[in-house]
Amino acid sequence: MKMAALLLVSTALVAGCGEKKVENLPPVAEGTDYGQTPTDPNPVSASQIIPGSQEDFLQQVGQFGDRILFETDRFNVDAEDQATLQRQAQWLAQYPNTRITVEGHADERGTRDYNLALGERRANAAKNFLVSIGVDASRIQTVSYGKERPSALGSDEQAWAQNRRAVTVTVR
């Protein structure tokens, strides 16, 4: 009997703990729309771009001027890649204190180790070309991500072509 009474009381307490309607909520932060991406009340305009920043780099070398693309299983820098890297070198000449990292990437095919090695060769090929046209080697780091950071998702030639790349990123 005592156990039944205890069970009855605990059931009543739990039933009384339902959701309560909150009448007074704290104010919503300005520019926030819950359930969506917050809006930036102060978007960066072209005049607010910091000279020598990644945004400045992308603005000066072009939308895809931060990357060069490679053929399957290749790491050679062709004429189109040389033109892109030349624009990067010109920008780097304007900002002699800015350092960069060249990231090497591969598509999803091949083993992890193979793609890491290929990404390293691609990053070094871009670095070596930049050095050959006057960029100080001490300003350039390389890293390989292999197939771990695809730019395009998909298992077709179009996605693979975008993922076989070397990308230049500024370092502050």
URPE-V883615 format. One record per residue. N is the residue number from 1. RES is the residue in three letters. SS is DSSP state (H for helix, E for strand, L for the rest). PHI is phi as a letter, one per 30 degrees, with the letter a starting at -180 (none if undefined). D_FIRST is the distance of its C-alpha to the first C-alpha in Angstrom with 2 decimals. Layout:
# URPE-V883615
n=<N,N>
res=<RES,RES>
ss=<SS,SS>
phi=<PHI,PHI>
d_first=<D_FIRST,D_FIRST>
This chain:
# URPE-V883615
n=<1,2,3,4,5,6,7,8,9,10,11,12,13,14,15,16,17,18,19,20,21,22,23,24,25,26,27,28,29,30,31,32,33,34,35,36,37,38,39,40,41,42,43,44,45,46,47,48,49,50,51,52,53,54,55,56,57,58,59,60,61,62,63,64,65,66,67,68,69,70,71,72,73,74,75,76,77,78,79,80,81,82,83,84,85,86,87,88,89,90,91,92,93,94,95,96,97,98,99,100,101,102,103,104,105,106,107,108,109,110,111,112,113,114,115,116,117,118,119,120,121,122,123,124,125,126,127,128,129,130,131,132,133,134,135,136,137,138,139,140,141,142,143,144,145,146,147,148,149,150,151,152,153,154,155,156,157,158,159,160,161,162,163,164,165,166,167,168,169,170,171,172>
res=<MET,LYS,MET,ALA,ALA,LEU,LEU,LEU,VAL,SER,THR,ALA,LEU,VAL,ALA,GLY,CYS,GLY,GLU,LYS,LYS,VAL,GLU,ASN,LEU,PRO,PRO,VAL,ALA,GLU,GLY,THR,ASP,TYR,GLY,GLN,THR,PRO,THR,ASP,PRO,ASN,PRO,VAL,SER,ALA,SER,GLN,ILE,ILE,PRO,GLY,SER,GLN,GLU,ASP,PHE,LEU,GLN,GLN,VAL,GLY,GLN,PHE,GLY,ASP,ARG,ILE,LEU,PHE,GLU,THR,ASP,ARG,PHE,ASN,VAL,ASP,ALA,GLU,ASP,GLN,ALA,THR,LEU,GLN,ARG,GLN,ALA,GLN,TRP,LEU,ALA,GLN,TYR,PRO,ASN,THR,ARG,ILE,THR,VAL,GLU,GLY,HIS,ALA,ASP,GLU,ARG,GLY,THR,ARG,ASP,TYR,ASN,LEU,ALA,LEU,GLY,GLU,ARG,ARG,ALA,ASN,ALA,ALA,LYS,ASN,PHE,LEU,VAL,SER,ILE,GLY,VAL,ASP,ALA,SER,ARG,ILE,GLN,THR,VAL,SER,TYR,GLY,LYS,GLU,ARG,PRO,SER,ALA,LEU,GLY,SER,ASP,GLU,GLN,ALA,TRP,ALA,GLN,ASN,ARG,ARG,ALA,VAL,THR,VAL,THR,VAL,ARG>
ss=<L,H,H,H,H,H,H,H,H,H,H,H,H,H,H,L,L,L,L,L,L,L,L,L,L,L,L,L,L,L,L,L,L,L,L,L,L,L,L,L,L,L,L,L,L,H,H,H,L,L,L,L,L,H,H,H,H,H,H,H,H,L,L,L,L,L,E,E,E,L,L,L,L,L,L,L,L,L,H,H,H,H,H,H,H,H,H,H,H,H,H,H,H,H,L,L,L,L,E,E,E,E,E,E,E,L,L,L,L,L,L,H,H,H,H,H,H,H,H,H,H,H,H,H,H,H,H,H,H,H,H,H,L,L,L,L,H,H,H,E,E,E,E,E,E,E,L,L,L,L,L,L,L,L,L,L,H,H,H,H,H,H,H,L,E,E,E,E,E,E,E,L>
phi=<none,d,d,d,d,d,d,d,d,d,d,d,d,d,d,d,c,d,d,c,d,c,d,c,c,d,d,d,d,d,i,c,b,e,j,b,d,d,c,d,d,b,d,d,c,e,d,c,d,d,e,i,d,d,d,d,e,d,d,d,c,j,e,c,d,d,b,b,c,b,d,e,h,c,b,d,c,d,d,d,d,d,d,d,d,d,d,d,d,d,d,d,d,d,b,d,c,d,c,b,c,c,c,c,b,b,d,d,d,j,d,e,d,d,d,d,d,d,d,d,d,d,d,d,d,d,e,d,d,e,d,d,c,j,d,d,e,d,d,c,c,b,b,c,c,h,c,d,b,d,d,b,d,k,b,b,e,d,d,e,d,d,d,d,a,b,c,c,b,d,b,c>
d_first=<0.00,3.78,5.36,5.09,6.28,8.65,9.85,10.55,12.43,14.32,15.33,16.68,18.57,20.10,21.12,22.81,24.81,27.13,30.88,32.50,36.02,38.39,41.10,43.41,44.49,47.05,50.54,51.63,54.34,57.75,58.91,55.43,54.17,50.72,50.52,54.24,56.53,57.20,60.71,62.96,64.28,67.31,68.44,71.16,74.54,77.56,79.03,75.95,76.11,76.70,79.94,79.33,75.72,74.31,74.50,78.16,78.80,77.40,79.32,82.57,82.42,80.91,77.55,77.61,80.18,77.61,77.53,79.85,79.07,80.01,80.79,78.65,78.88,81.45,81.72,85.25,85.97,88.01,90.27,87.56,85.27,88.21,88.68,85.00,85.16,88.43,86.69,83.95,86.64,88.39,85.20,84.54,88.11,87.25,84.27,85.45,82.41,79.90,78.53,77.12,74.93,75.98,73.02,73.81,71.77,71.86,70.53,67.61,69.81,70.46,68.43,66.83,69.45,72.35,71.26,70.76,74.29,75.70,74.04,75.58,79.02,78.70,77.74,80.59,83.05,82.32,82.53,85.80,87.35,86.37,87.87,91.02,91.63,91.20,87.55,86.94,84.77,82.91,81.43,79.84,76.74,75.61,72.23,71.26,68.07,69.15,67.09,64.03,64.83,66.19,67.83,67.46,64.68,65.79,67.34,70.76,74.16,73.75,70.62,72.09,75.31,73.46,71.49,74.62,75.52,76.26,74.92,76.30,73.89,75.05,73.64,73.75>
